[in-house]
């Protein structure tokens, strides 16, 4: 019997192994199939295929968010339905456009902006710069969207033709918005917030201590908004001189007598070129690149297929590029965060291999944990210790902790619309003694020193603890300003004048010496190559990223493809801009809940920026809490 049972276990084991192999092969086949599948959207095209030699258009479908770095997708994210929105990798868009400008097979570039959710200002500037290269090569760039908001229009303005349906709109809102302040709510709940900070402009903590902006913070924020808006207006005016963009944004009602629809008003103001639906647009593209059998379709190749057929060169010396994108945290991360230990390990492992000749750090972060930022800075300094040139390329946001990690750079590039600075430090601890008192609870215990049990969220902090915490914040701030003064070759007193937690636009940051030059990622790579005594034309970028697992790639492609198909079926290119903005209000509340939960879970000293708008990606729990809040508010008499 024992022999029989052993034989049976062997058979079961073989069966399990075979089942596992078949499962892997099954999902692998799905993954390959999905990778080779071309998505059909509101704009119809016939994909030429990677190996096709036929002429046609490069079709870029801007569905989702334009990001510096895509997020990994875990199985838990997918089963919890964490609303993983499609992401468009900036460097792929830029590379594809630059190749299209040089490739004689590409006769035009088509931009489908109907489902573009937006992106950072500097990221959009990088796309605009690449589009300018396509136009300089004499190739038309045509865009289509059901409506244009600020982000969509900034991209479309750099094309040669802007199309809009008859029921479409162009709604430019400018730079601005409101920030929620929680002090009134916290007072009602009995929550006391202990704040330790340095910098009169370090307004990240103000929502917890005030009911409105402080005069200093409001003045600084208004100056920042004005600078960013002027940069936007100048950019659009330069790309599209015939558009009355300033008047359209500041006094849109002045055009009300110029037409019978929003589209006609936009056309009379020079904001768009043509009014027509997706089929009309497709016929126009077909007249330039060739038509297909279906009405309104044209010959085109998708961005993914085009890059697959024209991959980046790996010839020459490698310039390492590491991307620090998101809120800086110490260890484990969720979407929208970057781990100090992860980036540090990636850098040190790459340096140990010795296969890069220079390092470019792409920073797109509002800051976060001081210790995590210092961990990354130390790894960057290790590159300098090996004799490698280090160049920083700032994205849309490189503030507070994001600026901390930029300080080792030999040179800092930024965009005029980059938000940077915010040189300040804070720590925040909520205590709940009054909350417990309101519901009849109390806490008591024993201690042997003034610091026993501190920080005590049930009974509050002690004066000794408060003094030590403030001393720690002061010490870190002094170190921060000293690092900036030393690395930027500025007098310490001047750094203290421009610090105080104040944020600056790229334009102002260049004036006060926080950045060196305007430029994009490729400019930083070129500078790094020159400083390494290399010919930039004989180098290539080696991106220092975590490699996604095979399972992650399968899951992401499988679930995103299914979600995308559902979205296309329900797609309505004529949805109005203002209806879309109203629909975004609930999503904004969800993101606020996510941000508050993230702050409440923070346990380390922070160098973070309030004014730096970054993508906070909510979880299913955040959505549940927001839904509960909306429901309770709606039911309140």
N, C-alpha and C positions, 0 to 999 in steps of 0.2 A: 504493500500500500504506500509506503514511504516513497518508493521509486516512482510509483504512479503519480503521487502528488507532486513530486519534483518535476516530472515530465510535464504535468499540467501547468505548473507555474512557469516553466520555460516557454510553453506555447502561448500563455497569456502575455508574458513579457515580449515575445516576438510580435504578437498581435499589437500590443501597445506601441512598440517602436515603429511598426509599419504604419499604424494609424497616424502617428506623429509626423512621419515623413510625408505621407499623403496630404496631411493638413498643411504642412509647410509649402509643399509643391502647389497646392490649391490656391493658397493666399498669394504665393509668388506669382502664379499665372494671372491672378486678378490684378496684382500690382503692376505687372508688365503691361497688361492690357489697358489699364487706366492711364499709365504713362504715355501710351501711344495713341490714346483717344483724343481727338480734337473737339473742343467745346464749341457748340453753335449758340450764338447769342441773338440779340435783337437785330444786330447787323449781320447779314448773311454773307458768307464767303466760302469759296472752295479752297481748302488747304492744299498747297502745292506739294507738301511733303518735304522731308529733310534733304532728300537727294535730288529734288527736281531742279532742272536747269532753266525752267520757264521763268519769264518775267512776271512780276506781280507786285502786290503791296505787302508791307509788313504791318500786320494787324496786331495792335496792342490793346488787350482788353483790361482796362483798369477796374476790375471788380474787387473791391475790398480796400484795405489800408495799405498805403505806401510805407514800407518799413525799412530800417537800416539792417535788421536782422530778423529772420523768421523764428517763430517760437516752435519748440518741440511739442509734440502732441502725445500725451500719455493715454493709456487705455482708460484711466480714471476720468480724465477730462472729457473723453468722448461719451462714456456711459452716463456721466452727470450732466451732459448737454450744457457745457460751459460757454456756449455761444462763440465757438472758435471761428471768428470771421476770417474770410480769405485774406491772405497777405501777399502783397506784391513787393518783391525784393528790389530795392532801389538799384543796387549795383547791376542787376540783370537788365533792368530797363535802360540804364545809361549805356551799358555795353552794347545792347542790341541796337540802340539808336545810333551810336557811333559807328558800328559796323554797317548799318543800313546806309549811312551817309557815304561810305566808301564802296559799297557793293553795287556793281552795275546792274545786277539782276533785280534789285529793289527799285521800283519806279516811283513809289510814293509810300508815305507812312499814314496809317489810319489809326486814330485814337477813339476808342469806344469808352466814353466817360460816363455812361448812363448809370453805372453802379459804383462809381468812385466815391469812397467814404472819406477820403482826405489823407493827409500826411503832414509831417513837419514842414515848416516854411523852408528850411535849408534843403530838405529832400526835394521839394517841388522845384526849388531853384536849380538843383542839379539836373533834373529832368528838362527844365526849360533851356539850360545851357546846351544839353545834348540835342534838343530839338532845333536850336539855332544852327548847329553844325549841319543838320539835315537840310535846312533851308539854304544855308550857304553853299551846299553842294548842288543847288538848283532843283531840289526835289520837293514836290508839294506835300504838305502835312494837313490832313483834313480831320476835323473832330466832330463828334456827334454826341449829344446828351439830351435827355428829356427836359432837363433844366440845368442851369449853371449856377453854382454857388461860388464862393471865393476861391476855394481850392481847385475846383474844376476849371474855372475861368482863367486862373493864373496859368494853367497848362495850355488850355485852348488858345489863349492869346498869342502864344509863340508859334502857332500854326499859320497856314496860309488861308484856310477856309474854316469858318465856324458855322455849323449847321444847328438849327433848332426847330422842333416841331411847332406847328401853329399854336398849340396850346401850351407851349413851353415858356419858360421865364429865365431871366438873368437877374439874380438877387445877390448883390454884393452888400454884405453887412458890415464890413470893416473889422477892426480889431477892438475887442471889448467884451464885456460880459460881467456877470455877478458871481460873487463867492459867498457861500453860506457861512454864517457865523453862529456858533453853537452855544455861546455863553448863556443865553436865556434858557435854553433847554437844559443845559447842565445844572443851572441854578435850581430849576424846578425839580430835577431829579436828585439834587443834593450832591452832585459830583463836584469835587474840588480838583482843579488841575494845577499841579505844581510845575512851574516853568523855570528853567534855568537857561539863560541865553546871553549872548553877546552880540551887539549890533542893533542900532535903533531901526534899521530897515529890515531886520530879520523877521519878516511878517508871517512866517509859516505858523507861528504859535498864536497869532492874533485871533483866529476864529474860535479859540478856546478861552480867550481872556476878554474879548470885546464883543460888542454887538454891531460894530461897523469898523471900517478901515481907520487906522490912525492917520492923522494929517500927513505925517512923513511918508507913510507907505502909499497913501493915495497919490501924493505928488509924484513919487518915484514911479508908480505904476502907470500914471497918466503919461508921463514923459516916455516911458517904454512903449506904450501903446501908440503914441503919436509917431515915434521913430519907426516902428514896424509898419504902420499904415502908410507913411510917406514912402518907405522903401517899396511897398507893394504898388502904390500908385505910379511911382517912377518906373518900375519894371514893366507894368502893363502899358504905360504911355510910350515907352521906348519900343516895346515889341509890336504895339498896335497904335500907331500915331493917330489914325483916323477915329479912334474910339473916344467919345466924350466921357471917359471913365470917372473923372472927379465929379462932374456935374451929375452923372447917373447915380453915383453912390450918395452924394450929399443932398441932392434935390431931385429925386426920381419923378416926382409929380409934375415937374416942368415939361415932361415929354408926353403927358397924357393926351394931348391933342394931336399927336403925331401918328396915331394908328388906332385900330379897333381891337387889338389884342396885345398881350404882353410881348409876343414875338415881334410884332410890327413896331412896337415902341423901341425894343432893343435894336432892331435893324435901323430905325431912323437915327438912333444915337451912335451908330457905327459899332455897336457892341458885337453884332453878329453879321455874317455875310449873306446867308441863305436861310429861307424858311422852307422846311420840307420834312416829310416823314422818313423812316428808316429806308424804305424802298427808293424814294427819291435820292437819298444820300448814296445808297448803294449803286444806283444807276450812274451817279456822278463819278464815283470812284471807278466804276467799270469803264467809263469813257476814257479814263487815264491809264488803266492797267490791264484792261480786258475783262469781258463779262463771262458769266457762267450761265448754266441753263435756266436756273430759277430767276424770276424777276427780282431785281434789286440786289443780286449777288455778284461777286467779283472774285478775281483770282487773288489769293493772298496766302501768306504763310504766317503762322502764329509765332509769337515771341519765343516760346519754348522750342519749337521745331527749328526756328532760325538759329538760335544759339546752339542747338544740338548739331546743326550742320556746319556751324562756324564757331567752334569752341575757342575760349581764350588760349593764347599761346603759353606754353610752359618753357619756352626757350630763354636762354640767358640766365643771369643771376636773379635770385629771388629777393623781393622786398616783402618782408612780413607785414601783414595788415591784421590787427586785432580790433574787433568792434566791441565797445563797451556801451550797450544800449539798454536803458531802463533804470529803474530805481536800484541803487546799490545796496545790497544786503550782504550779510556775513557768509552764510552757508547755503542752506536749501532755498530754492527759489520757486516762485510761481510765475505765471505769465506777466510780462511787463517788468520783470526784475532781472538783475544780473548779480552773480555771486562773486565776491572778492576772491574767495579761495579757488573758484573755477578758473577765472581769468588768470590769476597768479600761476596756477599749475600749468595751464596751457602755455603761457609765456616761458616759464622756466624749462618746460619739456622741450619747447622749440629751440630755446637757446642752447640747451645741452646737445642737441643734434648738430648745431652749427651750420645749418643750411640756409640761413638768411643773412643778407649783407647789410640790411638796415631795417628799422622798425617804424611803421606808421600806426599810430593809435587813433582810431576813429571814435570820437566821444559823442554820444547822444544821450545824456543823462542829466536829471535834475539834482543828482546827489543822493545821499542816504547815509548809511552807516560810516562813521569816521574811520573805524578800525578796518572795515573792508576797503575803503578808499586808500588807506595807507598801505594795506597789503598789496594792492595793485600798483601803487606808486613804487613800492620797493622792488617789485618784479620788473617794472620799467627801468628803474635805476640799475638793475642788474644787467640790462641790455646795454646801457651806457658804459657800465664798468667793463664790458667786453669790447668796447671800442665801436659799438654800432651807433650810427646817427639815429636820433629819435625825433620824429616829426609828429605833431598832433594835427588832426583834421577834425574840426568841430562841426557837428551836425546842427540840428535845429536847437538843441539845448545842451549846454556844457557848463552847468552852474553848480555852485557850492561844492559838494563832493566831486561833481564832474569836472570842476576846475582844479580841484586838489590833485587829481590824477593827471592833469594836463601839465602841471608845473615842471616835470623833468624835461620837457621838450626843448630841442635846440631851436625850433621855430614852430609857431602856432598859426595855422590857417583857419579862417572862419568865414561864414557868409554874412553879408550885411544884416540879414534877418536872424542870425544866431542870437539866442538869449544866453548870456554868460554872466560871470561875476558871482554875486550872492555869497561873498566871502564872509561867512558868519557861522556860528555854532549854537546848537541848542539841545536841551534834553527835556523830556516831558513825562510826567508821572501822574496818572489820575488816582485819586483816593476816594473812598466811598463811605467814610464814617457817617456823614449826614444822610446818605442814602439808606444805610442800615437803620439809622435812628428813625427814619420815616416809616419803616415797616416793622418796627419793634424789635430789631436785632441789635446786639452790641458785641464787642470783642474785648477780651482781656487776656493777660498772660504774664509771663515773667521775663526779666532781662538782666544781664550782667554788665552790659556796657550801654552807652547811649546809642550805639549802632546795632544792638541786638534786634533781629527781625526786620531791619530796614532794607528797602523801603516798605513800610507797613501800609498796605492799601486799605486796611480796615480801620486803623486808628490814626492814620496820618503820619507824616514824617516828623523827625525831631529837628530842632534848630542845628544841632551838630551835623546831621546828615545833609541838611540844606546848605550849610556853609561849605562842606566838602564837595558837594555836587557843583556848586557855583565856582569853586576854586578849580575843579576839573575842567569845566567849560571854559573858564578864563585861560587856563593853561593851553588847551587845545587851540583856542582862538589865537593866542600869541604865537603858537607854532605855525598855524595856518598863514598868518600874515608874514611871519619871518620867511617861510618857504617861498611865498609869492615874491617878496622883496628880493630875495637872493636869486631866484630863478629868472625873474624879469629884469634884474639889474635896476631896481627902483629904490629910492630912499624909503625906509620903513615908515616914516611919517606920511609920505604920499600914499603908500599902500593903505594905511589906516584911514586916510581921508576918503579913498574910493571904495573901501571895504564896507564895514558896518552892515553887512548883509544885503547891500543894494544890488539889484540886477541891472544889467546894461545890455543894450542891443549890440550887435556886431559892429555897427557904425561907431557908436560911442566907445566901445571897448577898444577899438583900434586907436582912437584919439588919445585915450588915457594910458595906453601901453599894455593892456591885458592880452591883446592879440597882435600879431605882426603883420598879417597880410590877408587880403581876401583871396579865396580860392576854394576849389573843390577837392575831392579825394585824389583825383589824378594829379592835381598840382602838388599835393603833399607827397605823393609817391615819386614824382619827378624830382622834387627838392631832395628827398631822401637819397635817391640814386646819385644825384650830383655830389652830395656831401660824402657819399661812400666812394667817390671817384669812379663812378660807373657811367656808361652811356645809357641814358634813360630808354632809348629805343632798343636796347639789348637787355632789358630786364622784364620781369613779370611779377604780378602780385600773387603772393601766397597767403591766402586767408587762413588765419589761425582760429579755427572753430572746433566746437565739439562735433564729432561725427554722430549723426542720428543712427540709432539701431535699425536693423532690418525690419523689426516688428513696428517701430515707430513710423517708418516710411510707408509700410503697408496700411496701417491704421489711418494715417493722415490722408493718404491719397484715396482710400476707400470711402471714408466718411465725408471728406470734403467734396468729393466728386458727386456723391449722392445729394448732399445739401445744395451744391451748385446747380444740379439738374432741376431740382425743385424750384429754385429761385428763378431760373430762366423761364420756366413754364408760367410762373406768376408775374413775370416782368412786365411792367407798364411804363414805357418810356415817357408817357405824357403826365406822370404824377407831378403835381405842382410843387414848386419850391417851398412855399409857405406851409403847405400841408406836411411836407417832409420835415420841416423845422419843428412844427408842433409835435410830430410823432417822435422827435428826438428827445423831448423833455423827460419822458419816463426813463429812457436809456441814460440820460444825464443823472437822474436820481440814483439809478443802480450803481453808476460809477462813483458817485459821492459816497454811497454806503460802503463800497469796496475800499475807497481811500480811507474812510474813518476806521474801518476794521483793521486796515494795515497799520495805521498810526497807533491804534490801541494795543496792537501786538508788538510794537517796537520796544526793545529793552536796552538799546545801546544809544550812545551819544550820536547826534545826527548833524550832518551838514547838508541840509536839504532846502530846496527853493519852492515857495508857494506859488509864485507867479509863473513858473515854468510848466506849461500845459503839456502833459505827456499822457500817453494812452494807458489808462488803468483798466486792466482786463478783469471783469468781475467773474466770480464763480457762481455756481448754482445757489449756494447759500446766500450770497449777496443779493441775487435776484429774488429769492424767497423773502428776505428781510425787507427789500424795497416794496415788493408786492403787498406785504403785510402793512407797511407804513401807508401806502396809498389806500388800501382798503379801510384801515382805521380812520384815516382822514376823511374819506368819502362818507363813512357811516356816522361821523360826528355831527350832532344836531346843530 
